[in-house]
Amino acid sequence: MKITDSVLRSFRVARTYRENSQKVNCVDYSPNGENAISSSDDDCIVLYDIREGKPKRTLYSKKYGVDLIRYTHGDTQTVVYSSNKVDDTIRYLSLVDNKYIRYFPGHTARVIALSMSPVDDTFISGSLDKTIRIWDLRSPNCQGLTNPLGKPVCSFDPDGLIFAAGVESQAIKLYDLRAFDKGPFASFETRFNRVCDWTGLKFSNDGKQILISTNGGMIRVLNAFNGSVLHTFSGYNNSRGISLEACFTPDSQFVMIGSEDGRVHVWSTESGMKVAVLDGKHPGPINTLQFNPRYMTFASACTNMTFWLPCVDDL
């Protein structure tokens, strides 16, 4: 099934789970689309089986807390995540035996961005200490460090050759992973017409667009090559300055974000038009939202975790 306006409008809540007592701060799908994992402010890591459509296991990170959880490259058995208690070390966890494989110390302030390479064991992290660090899962030592001169959100491109840093909520800098120490090879400024913090940055799967999430009720899609503004989307509820995560659909044709009032808003990246508003019956703000990379389903979360499916009867 191809993702179209009408398919997106047909999505309905299929399952809602109430495994968490506090907000779900991150959701990630495994690369094969068959598993999902969530991290929450209540220190829980919940694993979901997508084929069965239900939670299958809960792990805990009570000492360190858990945020920004990510499956590692090509693996459904290991994850990395940042800590929100004790220290700012990144942790590499085996889901099979619930044991830490490795720690990645170095950041001196909270990690606010974590991106796995789509092609190998490299990952990058951005921190409030105003550095971006480059890591390899096989070594606890930082493989490289860059100072982008401001608070950075960062992400790999789909080929794993380039990473982008959104710096101090006003500029995007592009780095070649193999020559990052030479500084960015491209840089472009983009400012919103209201004061807001950039809270996330993502490439589209075709590598042609960059999505900036903010805490100011606006998100923006840029041309990834020259930084020109393609679209600025607003008109969803975020009056409290919350960090709401936005995402592309896997075909790069649509952008989605949740809102304070528990609804999901969807726009076309081609036309710039809003194509759907979906009511998830979320009791609180939708903090995190991810579309499955392989299957026609997506997840949205507040304190509850909700999985969505298209309703064939509506098509």
ZAKENU-368361 format. One line per field, with one value per residue: x, y, z of N, C-alpha, C in turn. Coordinates in Angstrom, 3 decimals. Atoms other than C-alpha are relative to their C-alpha. Example, Ala and Ser with C-alpha at 12.3 -4.5 7.8 and 13.67 -1.06 7.14 Angstrom:
n_X = 0.890	-0.820
n_Y = -1.190	-1.190
n_Z = 0.000	-0.060
ca_X = 12.300	13.670
ca_Y = -4.500	-1.060
ca_Z = 7.800	7.140
c_X = 0.900	-0.770
c_Y = 1.200	1.090
c_Z = 0.000	0.730
% end
This chain:
n_X = 0.850	-0.755	0.482	0.638	0.836	1.188	-0.471	-0.330	1.254	0.734	-0.631	0.755	-0.701	0.211	-0.255	-0.580	-0.545	-0.255	-1.075	-0.854	0.628	-0.413	0.021	-0.911	-0.824	-0.571	0.400	-0.799	0.282	-1.158	-0.144	0.886	1.382	0.766	-0.020	-0.112	-0.463	0.264	-0.599	0.959	-0.494	0.120	-1.173	0.351	-0.235	1.011	-0.163	1.280	0.004	0.906	0.867	1.041	0.646	0.120	-1.275	-0.481	-0.959	-0.357	-1.287	-0.063	-1.275	0.398	-1.124	-0.491	1.044	-0.133	0.551	-0.592	-0.379	-0.181	-0.546	-1.271	0.074	0.294	0.098	1.199	-0.319	-0.782	0.380	-0.746	0.885	-0.613	0.433	0.510	-0.299	-1.375	-1.039	0.384	-0.577	0.889	-0.096	0.196	0.688	0.513	1.385	0.134	-0.258	0.150	-1.307	-0.714	-1.155	-1.044	0.363	-0.668	-0.087	-0.669	0.807	0.038	1.355	1.008	0.017	1.307	0.169	-0.713	0.328	-0.775	-0.275	0.825	-0.830	-1.015	0.092	-0.254	1.131	-0.381	0.806	-0.104	0.216	0.041	-1.383	-0.311	-0.859	0.497	-1.003	0.126	-0.304	0.106	0.541	-1.016	-0.992	0.584	-0.647	0.530	-0.798	-0.157	0.782	0.036	0.649	0.720	0.202	1.371	0.738	0.266	0.760	-0.765	0.507	-0.626	0.784	0.336	-1.162	-0.979	-1.243	0.091	0.934	0.417	0.163	0.770	-0.793	0.492	1.336	-0.017	-0.800	-0.260	-1.347	-0.161	-1.344	-0.396	-0.439	-1.403	-0.855	0.744	-0.935	-0.238	1.143	1.105	-0.230	1.087	0.694	1.042	0.840	1.453	0.610	1.463	0.487	0.275	-1.115	0.218	-1.186	0.024	-0.032	-0.349	-0.373	0.008	0.021	0.957	-0.644	-0.646	-1.154	0.159	0.642	-0.325	1.144	-0.346	1.073	-0.231	0.953	0.777	1.203	-0.357	-1.068	-0.442	-0.677	-0.996	-0.769	-1.199	-1.206	-0.321	0.580	1.179	1.201	1.040	1.293	0.086	1.318	0.475	1.423	0.257	-0.065	-1.146	-0.047	-0.830	-1.423	-0.453	-0.743	0.820	-0.793	0.607	-0.701	0.405	0.393	-1.166	-0.146	-0.418	1.057	0.854	-0.561	1.015	-0.354	1.087	0.296	0.377	1.369	0.092	0.277	-1.153	0.171	-0.790	-0.098	-0.726	-1.236	0.010	0.903	0.011	1.354	0.344	0.832	0.757	-0.099	0.460	0.219	-0.518	0.582	-1.067	0.379	-1.002	-0.725	-0.729	-1.406	-0.846	0.767	-0.882	0.645	-0.738	-0.764	0.348	1.423	0.926	0.459	-0.871	0.196	-0.020	-0.019	-0.008	-0.334	0.459	-0.596	1.089	-0.366	1.030	0.083	1.002	1.281	0.256	1.389	0.076	-0.708
n_Y = -1.197	-1.244	-1.031	-1.107	-0.849	0.717	1.036	-0.662	-0.420	1.186	0.618	0.032	0.646	1.452	0.457	-0.952	0.677	-0.896	0.659	-0.999	-0.922	-1.346	-0.161	0.730	-1.068	0.389	1.274	0.347	1.284	0.749	-0.204	0.886	-0.406	1.013	-0.314	-1.400	-0.129	-1.342	-0.397	-0.846	-0.717	0.855	0.891	1.279	0.292	0.990	0.587	0.357	0.865	-0.680	0.991	0.367	-1.239	-0.091	-0.048	1.348	0.015	-1.291	-0.071	-1.210	-0.697	-0.846	-0.789	-1.012	-0.560	0.400	-0.940	0.085	1.388	0.297	1.291	-0.115	0.267	1.353	0.939	-0.159	0.521	-0.961	-1.412	-1.001	-1.072	-0.999	0.043	-1.271	-0.057	0.348	-0.577	-0.217	1.106	0.763	1.414	0.990	1.041	1.205	0.281	1.450	0.338	-1.213	-0.372	-1.029	0.475	-1.026	-1.384	-1.013	-1.227	-1.119	-1.224	-0.602	-0.533	0.929	0.330	-0.406	0.591	1.267	0.490	1.165	0.106	1.024	0.948	0.717	-0.093	-1.370	-0.861	-1.343	-0.555	-1.440	-0.227	-1.373	-0.482	-0.665	0.829	1.213	1.059	1.122	1.221	1.307	0.921	0.970	-0.641	-0.976	-1.296	-0.891	0.096	-1.336	-1.014	-1.297	-1.074	-0.803	-1.358	-0.182	1.205	0.689	1.215	0.538	1.234	0.522	0.108	1.418	0.770	0.096	-0.674	-1.403	-0.290	-1.398	-0.532	-1.230	-0.632	-1.195	-0.287	-1.002	0.367	1.418	0.246	1.339	0.531	1.280	0.833	0.384	-1.190	-0.915	-0.862	-1.191	-0.892	0.261	-0.337	-0.913	-0.565	-0.947	-0.484	-0.058	-0.518	-0.018	-1.346	-0.130	0.565	1.391	0.864	1.192	1.165	1.207	-0.164	1.306	0.068	0.897	1.232	-0.204	-0.864	-1.291	-0.980	-0.002	-0.410	-0.600	-0.089	-1.050	-0.003	-1.228	0.144	-0.078	0.869	-0.506	0.918	-0.704	0.701	0.474	-0.342	-1.433	-0.623	-0.829	0.425	0.579	-0.207	-0.188	0.503	-0.358	0.304	1.088	-0.564	0.125	-1.304	0.067	0.103	1.381	0.625	0.999	0.574	0.162	1.001	0.249	1.363	0.647	-0.377	-1.419	-0.815	-0.637	-0.309	0.172	-0.392	0.024	-1.310	-0.054	0.477	1.435	0.296	0.090	-0.837	0.530	-0.883	0.468	-0.752	-0.484	-1.149	-0.844	-0.045	0.952	1.044	0.772	-0.194	1.283	-0.085	1.200	0.118	-0.070	-0.889	-1.055	-0.342	1.076	-0.394	0.706	0.526	0.669	0.855	1.253	-0.054	1.083	0.335	-1.130	-0.268	-0.929	-0.032	-1.305	0.256	-1.008	1.032	1.220	0.346	0.295	0.467	-0.369	0.738	-0.548	0.693	0.335	-0.357	-1.431	-0.292
n_Z = 0.000	0.086	-0.918	0.703	-0.868	-0.484	-0.933	-1.262	-0.655	-0.464	-1.182	-1.257	-1.114	-0.032	-1.381	-0.944	-1.187	-1.137	-0.750	-0.638	-0.946	0.396	1.454	0.881	0.572	1.293	0.599	1.173	0.649	0.489	1.444	0.766	-0.251	-0.738	-1.424	-0.406	-1.373	-0.528	-1.273	-0.712	-1.175	-1.191	0.041	0.639	1.415	0.369	1.327	0.621	1.178	0.927	0.651	-0.982	-0.424	-1.458	-0.728	-0.333	-1.097	-0.585	-0.700	-0.815	-0.144	-1.125	-0.521	0.940	0.842	1.410	0.966	1.348	0.250	1.420	0.419	0.696	1.442	0.470	-1.116	-0.829	-1.334	-0.789	0.116	-0.766	-0.474	-0.867	-1.393	-0.510	-1.436	-0.425	0.851	1.406	0.763	0.891	-0.376	1.073	-0.766	0.640	-0.385	-0.219	-1.410	-0.800	-0.555	0.755	0.772	-0.018	-0.326	0.819	-0.793	0.658	-0.055	-1.337	-0.194	0.521	1.430	0.537	1.329	0.163	1.340	0.436	1.431	0.652	0.766	-0.781	-1.460	-0.438	-0.366	-0.440	-1.086	-0.233	-1.429	-0.498	-0.186	1.281	0.852	0.643	-0.088	0.922	-0.737	0.639	-1.011	-0.433	-0.865	-0.925	0.186	1.027	1.223	0.557	-0.696	0.667	-0.758	1.002	-0.528	-0.464	-0.388	1.272	0.308	1.126	0.582	1.211	1.229	0.224	0.474	-1.067	0.391	-0.410	-1.077	-0.097	-1.351	-0.164	-1.053	-0.691	0.529	1.074	1.172	0.268	0.503	0.557	-0.171	0.589	-1.121	0.158	-0.114	-0.876	-0.724	0.828	-0.189	0.924	1.407	0.389	-1.155	0.372	-1.090	0.227	-1.227	-0.056	-0.302	-1.429	-0.775	-0.389	-0.017	0.834	-0.895	0.743	1.398	0.674	1.458	0.641	0.464	1.304	-0.226	0.673	-0.869	-1.430	-0.815	-1.292	-1.002	-0.986	-1.118	0.167	0.813	1.416	0.493	1.300	0.917	0.811	1.022	-0.696	0.745	-0.033	-1.188	0.275	-0.729	0.858	-0.663	-1.454	-0.391	-1.346	-0.085	-0.946	-1.351	-0.888	-0.678	-1.212	0.337	-0.217	1.101	0.694	1.080	1.321	0.811	1.380	0.369	0.622	1.416	-0.011	0.621	-1.005	-1.313	-1.041	-1.361	-0.971	-0.577	-1.413	-0.209	0.270	1.408	0.899	1.190	1.117	1.161	1.184	0.217	1.383	0.166	-1.198	-0.547	-1.057	0.619	-0.993	-1.447	-0.533	-1.448	-0.662	-1.349	-1.001	-1.101	-0.167	1.219	0.689	-0.071	0.963	1.120	0.970	0.998	0.172	1.257	0.925	0.014	0.045	-1.360	-0.719	-1.446	-0.662	-1.442	-1.069	-0.993	0.682	1.289	0.922	1.346	0.976	1.255	0.922	0.000	1.404	0.321	0.303	1.264
ca_X = 0.000	1.327	1.131	-1.325	-3.452	-6.471	-4.488	-3.184	-6.678	-7.900	-5.515	-7.238	-5.986	-5.504	-4.076	-3.327	-1.121	-0.766	2.522	4.025	3.281	5.142	5.637	7.162	10.131	11.230	10.059	12.187	11.412	13.892	15.311	13.181	10.026	9.086	9.871	9.457	11.020	10.124	11.915	10.055	10.599	9.553	12.854	11.092	12.183	9.250	9.717	6.790	6.184	4.709	3.407	1.558	0.786	1.551	4.232	6.479	8.948	9.767	13.298	14.338	17.066	16.215	19.691	20.529	17.155	16.576	16.000	16.654	16.635	17.864	18.207	21.746	22.499	20.839	20.191	17.022	18.855	20.865	20.132	21.953	20.385	21.224	20.877	18.792	19.971	23.396	25.576	25.589	27.105	25.567	24.818	24.882	22.452	21.816	18.066	18.665	20.192	19.527	23.240	25.322	27.806	29.629	29.557	30.391	31.506	32.610	29.713	29.577	25.937	22.689	22.671	19.883	20.476	21.485	21.690	22.798	24.587	22.308	25.293	27.672	28.460	29.059	26.776	26.808	25.572	24.860	24.908	24.155	27.947	27.946	29.846	29.008	30.824	31.394	31.439	31.955	29.940	33.099	35.058	34.210	36.475	35.127	36.283	35.976	34.639	33.495	32.533	29.785	29.732	26.337	23.768	23.512	20.777	22.235	21.472	23.030	21.917	20.475	23.849	25.751	28.345	27.179	25.759	23.885	23.981	21.314	23.244	21.913	18.457	19.562	22.002	22.444	25.979	26.784	29.821	31.553	32.000	35.427	36.682	34.600	37.739	38.029	34.737	31.438	31.557	28.281	26.377	23.060	21.014	17.267	15.279	11.679	9.465	8.889	11.371	11.699	14.277	15.101	14.423	15.175	16.615	16.061	16.830	14.157	14.850	15.675	18.258	16.783	15.061	15.857	13.108	13.542	11.334	10.890	9.142	7.318	4.357	6.229	8.258	10.217	11.325	14.509	16.242	19.129	21.531	21.191	19.188	16.309	13.010	10.552	7.752	7.031	4.157	2.111	-1.508	-1.117	-1.380	1.823	1.195	3.420	6.702	6.951	9.418	7.157	8.867	8.043	8.884	8.824	6.901	9.324	8.625	9.656	6.297	4.673	5.585	3.741	3.710	1.621	0.133	-0.762	-4.387	-3.552	-4.062	-1.652	-1.232	0.018	1.254	2.386	6.044	5.268	2.277	2.781	-0.912	-2.249	-3.760	-4.973	-5.695	-6.032	-7.502	-5.483	-7.562	-4.295	-4.923	-1.762	0.642	2.064	5.755	7.063	5.937	7.533	6.380	7.351	10.151	8.671	5.005	1.977	1.725	2.967	3.301	2.458	2.993	2.127	2.117	0.221	1.679	-0.648	-0.259	-2.176	-3.339	-5.123	-8.808	-9.440	-13.185	-12.400	-10.453
ca_Y = 0.000	3.407	6.259	8.817	11.641	9.349	6.525	8.944	10.297	6.732	5.993	5.009	4.020	0.243	-0.299	1.874	0.712	2.244	0.717	3.985	6.274	9.267	10.628	8.471	10.576	8.553	5.784	3.942	1.185	-1.573	-1.360	-4.358	-2.706	-5.721	-4.267	-0.934	0.319	3.219	5.094	6.998	9.509	6.743	4.936	2.172	0.678	-1.139	-3.504	-3.959	-6.730	-5.024	-8.203	-9.169	-5.535	-5.757	-5.121	-8.105	-6.977	-4.124	-3.294	-0.628	1.979	3.283	4.469	6.397	7.174	6.736	9.050	9.166	5.384	4.044	0.611	0.016	-0.431	-3.529	-5.049	-5.695	-6.978	-3.922	-0.239	2.896	5.624	8.781	9.200	11.812	11.051	10.712	11.635	12.319	9.031	7.189	3.517	0.509	-2.176	-5.779	-6.418	-10.180	-10.351	-6.773	-6.084	-3.081	-3.860	-0.545	2.989	6.078	8.809	12.278	14.705	17.134	18.195	16.570	14.793	16.282	14.449	10.899	9.529	6.088	5.689	3.838	1.941	0.922	1.021	4.778	7.133	10.810	12.708	16.386	17.865	21.013	21.129	22.539	19.625	16.893	13.634	10.807	7.262	3.672	0.976	-1.140	1.399	3.408	6.212	9.174	8.868	12.556	15.806	19.015	22.323	23.831	26.991	26.515	24.052	21.327	18.991	16.591	13.698	11.455	11.583	8.319	7.319	7.752	9.952	13.350	14.641	17.871	20.001	22.533	25.043	27.554	27.388	29.490	27.703	24.319	23.066	20.072	17.911	15.167	12.326	11.478	15.050	16.534	17.967	20.398	21.957	22.153	22.085	24.006	26.260	28.086	30.195	29.852	31.860	31.504	34.543	33.774	32.926	29.180	26.496	23.858	20.509	18.049	17.649	14.811	14.014	12.582	9.043	10.334	12.692	15.730	17.414	18.363	18.674	21.029	20.511	23.338	24.020	26.994	25.530	25.557	23.054	23.640	21.618	22.755	21.791	19.644	20.881	24.644	25.304	27.044	26.931	24.591	24.784	26.123	24.275	25.530	25.404	22.653	23.170	23.831	26.775	25.523	25.353	21.566	19.591	17.736	15.353	15.491	12.867	12.160	9.234	6.631	7.814	11.413	12.689	13.712	15.268	14.463	15.933	15.418	18.249	19.311	18.305	14.697	15.013	14.215	16.728	15.674	17.815	17.044	17.958	18.429	20.761	22.106	21.501	19.937	16.583	15.105	15.745	12.477	12.215	9.786	10.338	11.037	12.476	14.595	16.124	13.757	14.021	11.525	10.172	7.645	6.021	2.376	2.035	-1.154	-1.476	0.783	1.772	4.522	5.093	8.158	8.553	10.771	8.732	6.181	4.381	4.256	2.266	3.305	1.421	2.554	1.675	-0.119	0.626	4.341	3.991
ca_Z = 0.000	-0.982	1.511	0.153	1.546	1.795	3.440	6.060	6.719	7.271	10.176	13.415	16.861	16.844	20.333	23.348	26.214	29.649	30.760	31.976	34.911	33.453	29.949	27.230	26.123	23.087	20.742	18.193	15.679	14.910	11.350	10.246	11.624	13.736	17.142	18.871	22.059	24.305	27.057	29.734	32.531	34.970	34.135	32.168	28.846	27.199	24.250	21.857	19.341	16.269	14.600	17.778	18.527	22.222	24.850	25.453	28.100	30.482	31.628	34.132	34.319	37.760	38.725	35.558	34.026	30.296	27.329	23.558	23.203	19.840	18.298	17.080	13.382	11.941	15.381	17.369	20.452	21.536	22.163	23.207	25.297	27.176	30.914	32.665	36.209	37.938	34.955	31.200	30.090	27.132	27.783	25.449	26.614	25.607	25.567	25.688	29.161	30.341	30.846	29.872	27.112	27.312	28.691	26.661	29.089	28.032	27.899	30.825	30.387	29.311	25.954	23.810	20.511	19.644	16.086	14.932	11.620	9.178	7.726	10.553	14.294	14.431	16.317	17.226	20.253	20.845	24.327	26.294	26.838	23.251	21.724	19.250	19.909	17.463	18.834	17.731	19.547	19.804	21.884	25.008	23.807	21.891	18.257	17.523	18.863	17.257	18.836	16.662	18.830	20.399	21.673	18.984	17.792	15.240	12.917	10.267	6.652	5.171	3.688	6.951	5.230	6.401	9.641	10.204	13.320	14.177	16.266	18.801	17.154	14.196	11.861	10.212	9.674	7.492	8.255	6.283	8.765	7.303	7.579	10.398	12.042	9.121	10.262	8.373	4.567	4.384	6.725	6.406	8.763	9.116	11.638	12.663	13.034	16.700	19.434	19.892	20.649	18.087	19.741	16.933	13.453	10.956	7.338	5.070	3.824	0.338	1.871	0.119	3.062	6.643	9.259	12.217	15.275	17.774	21.067	19.562	17.705	14.374	12.383	9.182	6.173	4.402	1.196	2.495	-0.183	-0.024	3.157	1.390	3.279	1.565	4.136	7.627	9.292	12.245	13.380	15.961	19.728	21.641	23.953	26.769	24.869	25.067	23.003	20.539	18.130	14.413	11.785	8.055	6.619	5.150	1.571	2.507	1.170	4.456	7.809	11.040	14.527	17.637	19.633	23.158	22.647	21.721	17.961	15.131	12.289	8.850	5.933	2.392	1.816	-1.869	-1.714	1.796	2.490	5.670	4.649	7.954	11.620	13.543	17.032	19.156	22.328	24.114	27.592	27.374	24.858	22.225	23.083	20.565	17.214	14.830	11.587	11.128	8.515	6.970	7.846	7.449	11.089	13.360	17.087	19.163	22.881	25.828	29.045	26.943	23.932	20.916	17.689	14.570	11.484	8.301	8.212	4.914	5.100	4.814	1.549
c_X = 0.885	-0.583	-0.546	-0.781	-1.139	0.377	0.303	-1.264	-0.759	0.582	-0.878	0.859	-0.338	0.155	0.555	0.449	0.358	1.037	0.773	-0.778	0.388	0.158	1.014	0.820	0.596	-0.568	0.911	-0.456	1.312	0.069	-0.918	-1.478	-0.799	-0.048	0.008	0.457	-0.285	0.812	-0.920	0.655	-0.170	1.092	-0.284	0.407	-0.985	0.240	-1.365	0.239	-1.032	-0.919	-1.141	-0.777	-0.149	1.373	0.450	0.979	0.215	1.317	0.045	1.408	-0.161	1.131	0.327	-1.108	0.229	-0.713	0.657	0.448	0.025	0.440	1.338	-0.160	-0.266	-0.248	-1.277	0.277	0.780	-0.492	1.056	-1.015	0.780	-0.611	-0.582	0.078	1.472	1.070	-0.492	0.637	-1.062	0.219	-0.437	-0.495	-0.375	-1.416	-0.208	0.169	-0.055	1.307	0.634	1.199	1.142	-0.595	0.780	0.013	0.683	-0.782	-0.089	-1.328	-0.962	0.103	-1.410	-0.244	0.859	-0.434	0.929	0.300	-0.898	0.822	1.023	-0.171	0.313	-1.287	0.528	-0.940	0.254	-0.420	-0.106	1.387	0.554	1.030	-0.844	1.123	-0.339	0.515	-0.024	-0.443	1.064	1.018	-0.663	0.542	-0.644	0.928	0.242	-0.926	0.036	-0.767	-0.732	-0.361	-1.459	-0.622	-0.414	-1.044	0.611	-0.585	0.828	-0.938	-0.227	1.158	1.076	1.318	0.081	-0.833	-0.256	-0.131	-0.840	0.540	-0.668	-1.328	0.005	0.788	0.094	1.391	0.099	1.459	0.166	0.590	1.495	0.950	-0.656	0.927	0.370	-1.136	-1.075	0.368	-1.115	-0.699	-1.065	-0.858	-1.464	-0.648	-1.518	-0.476	-0.541	1.132	-0.337	1.327	-0.196	0.174	0.360	0.315	0.064	0.115	-1.182	0.757	0.662	1.179	-0.138	-0.544	0.493	-1.198	0.509	-1.247	0.356	-0.983	-0.971	-1.224	0.258	1.058	0.333	0.693	0.905	0.507	1.344	1.292	0.366	-0.645	-1.213	-1.222	-1.025	-1.380	0.227	-1.427	-0.339	-1.475	-0.303	0.266	1.336	0.214	0.978	1.485	0.576	0.808	-0.857	0.786	-0.811	0.763	-0.486	-0.648	1.172	0.223	0.379	-1.081	-0.855	0.790	-1.136	0.526	-1.235	-0.202	-0.378	-1.359	-0.190	-0.338	1.292	-0.321	0.963	-0.048	0.714	1.262	0.068	-0.835	0.065	-1.360	-0.164	-0.967	-0.822	0.221	-0.660	-0.126	0.422	-0.573	1.098	-0.422	0.978	0.695	0.706	1.468	0.819	-0.870	0.979	-0.839	0.872	0.747	-0.433	-1.499	-0.856	-0.614	0.901	-0.373	0.021	-0.106	-0.082	0.494	-0.438	0.762	-1.132	0.550	-1.183	0.080	-0.993	-1.276	-0.422	-1.396	-0.123	0.620	-0.865
c_Y = 1.246	1.002	1.168	0.843	-0.806	-1.125	0.626	0.440	-1.180	-0.611	0.147	-0.651	-1.485	-0.545	1.156	-0.757	1.030	-0.641	0.984	0.932	1.447	0.038	-0.901	1.056	-0.347	-1.349	-0.255	-1.347	-0.682	0.165	-0.892	0.282	-0.936	0.230	1.509	0.022	1.424	0.222	1.023	0.676	-0.800	-1.076	-1.354	-0.023	-1.109	-0.459	-0.436	-0.891	0.576	-0.991	-0.411	1.240	0.125	0.081	-1.407	-0.016	1.421	-0.134	1.339	0.582	1.010	0.895	1.182	0.747	-0.388	1.008	-0.274	-1.421	-0.288	-1.442	0.231	-0.461	-1.488	-1.022	0.262	-0.389	0.979	1.419	0.876	1.029	0.964	-0.100	1.355	0.088	-0.373	0.683	0.093	-1.031	-0.653	-1.479	-0.913	-1.267	-1.187	-0.255	-1.469	-0.338	1.222	0.374	1.073	-0.615	1.000	1.325	0.937	1.321	1.112	1.292	0.496	0.713	-0.927	-0.189	0.284	-0.550	-1.247	-0.579	-1.139	0.101	-1.073	-1.089	-0.779	0.280	1.390	0.639	1.336	0.456	1.492	0.296	1.492	0.512	0.621	-0.755	-1.069	-1.018	-1.132	-1.239	-1.210	-0.976	-0.915	0.591	1.008	1.406	0.784	-0.019	1.362	0.964	1.276	0.993	0.915	1.409	0.264	-1.329	-0.758	-1.123	-0.550	-1.320	-0.395	0.135	-1.483	-0.855	-0.147	0.678	1.423	0.065	1.500	0.374	1.265	0.706	1.276	0.501	1.070	-0.411	-1.511	-0.112	-1.447	-0.423	-1.298	-0.838	-0.308	1.187	1.050	0.989	1.248	1.013	-0.274	0.380	0.889	0.482	0.964	0.356	-0.094	0.401	-0.005	1.400	0.122	-0.701	-1.427	-0.743	-1.133	-1.216	-1.294	0.333	-1.383	0.201	-0.854	-1.210	0.141	0.967	1.409	1.104	-0.158	0.573	0.543	0.013	1.103	-0.154	1.177	-0.104	0.170	-1.054	0.446	-1.102	0.822	-0.894	-0.375	0.436	1.483	0.751	0.873	-0.575	-0.518	0.251	0.324	-0.372	0.447	-0.364	-1.257	0.554	-0.288	1.340	0.017	-0.143	-1.372	-0.459	-1.112	-0.497	-0.105	-1.074	0.044	-1.377	-0.617	0.388	1.474	0.958	0.771	0.238	-0.069	0.550	-0.145	1.385	-0.150	-0.639	-1.458	-0.366	0.016	0.791	-0.472	0.968	-0.719	0.828	0.530	1.268	0.979	0.087	-0.990	-1.024	-0.776	0.561	-1.221	0.090	-1.310	-0.226	-0.040	0.951	1.147	0.282	-1.216	0.414	-0.568	-0.737	-0.631	-0.829	-1.233	0.005	-1.025	-0.236	1.256	0.217	1.069	-0.007	1.445	-0.243	1.288	-0.754	-1.353	-0.202	-0.463	-0.418	0.214	-0.899	0.694	-0.832	-0.220	0.435	1.466	0.339	-0.293
c_Z = 0.000	0.994	-0.822	0.999	0.614	0.957	1.358	0.741	0.589	1.279	1.232	1.074	0.003	1.419	0.827	1.240	1.059	0.915	0.873	0.913	-0.282	-1.516	-0.695	-0.728	-1.355	-0.434	-1.189	-0.542	-0.364	-1.521	-0.841	0.256	0.881	1.500	0.194	1.441	0.459	1.266	0.638	1.196	1.291	0.034	-0.634	-1.469	-0.362	-1.436	-0.517	-1.209	-0.976	-0.700	0.917	0.459	1.492	0.663	0.355	1.174	0.506	0.750	0.744	0.015	1.127	0.498	-0.921	-0.733	-1.448	-0.901	-1.351	-0.350	-1.502	-0.185	-0.698	-1.452	-0.283	1.085	0.783	1.454	0.876	-0.272	0.658	0.488	0.877	1.392	0.383	1.525	0.187	-0.846	-1.440	-0.924	-0.878	0.282	-1.139	0.676	-0.878	0.502	0.323	1.471	0.923	0.699	-0.876	-0.705	0.134	0.462	-0.914	0.775	-0.795	0.069	1.436	0.266	-0.744	-1.512	-0.535	-1.403	-0.097	-1.342	-0.375	-1.483	-0.603	-0.683	0.823	1.491	0.553	0.513	0.478	1.105	0.096	1.427	0.315	0.370	-1.291	-0.826	-0.687	0.061	-0.959	0.712	-0.928	1.088	0.586	0.966	0.932	-0.226	-1.134	-1.216	-0.637	0.693	-0.818	0.857	-0.973	0.470	0.359	0.362	-1.255	0.080	-1.287	-0.482	-1.214	-1.195	-0.292	-0.500	1.071	-0.306	0.527	1.272	0.044	1.460	-0.082	1.225	0.515	-0.580	-1.095	-1.234	-0.132	-0.601	-0.448	0.077	-0.789	1.122	-0.081	0.160	0.899	0.698	-0.801	0.151	-1.034	-1.433	-0.551	1.257	-0.504	1.202	-0.392	1.318	-0.110	0.392	1.427	0.752	0.397	-0.018	-0.983	0.909	-0.728	-1.448	-0.628	-1.506	-0.453	-0.542	-1.359	0.096	-0.533	0.904	1.435	0.739	1.330	0.875	0.987	1.155	-0.124	-0.881	-1.489	-0.309	-1.422	-0.784	-0.919	-1.122	0.623	-0.691	0.097	1.161	-0.257	0.714	-1.001	0.599	1.476	0.397	1.423	0.061	0.791	1.398	0.677	0.697	1.165	-0.293	0.263	-1.210	-0.598	-1.213	-1.289	-0.771	-1.443	-0.085	-0.777	-1.463	-0.178	-0.498	1.006	1.286	1.011	1.323	0.883	0.581	1.469	0.260	-0.431	-1.433	-0.819	-1.265	-1.084	-1.174	-1.146	-0.170	-1.435	-0.134	1.167	0.670	1.147	-0.579	1.021	1.399	0.628	1.515	0.663	1.380	1.077	1.119	0.225	-1.314	-0.603	-0.091	-1.144	-1.011	-0.985	-0.957	-0.190	-1.345	-1.041	-0.153	0.085	1.381	0.602	1.471	0.473	1.499	0.808	1.230	-0.549	-1.303	-0.919	-1.353	-0.928	-1.236	-0.931	0.041	-1.452	-0.428	-0.426	-1.359	-1.207
% end
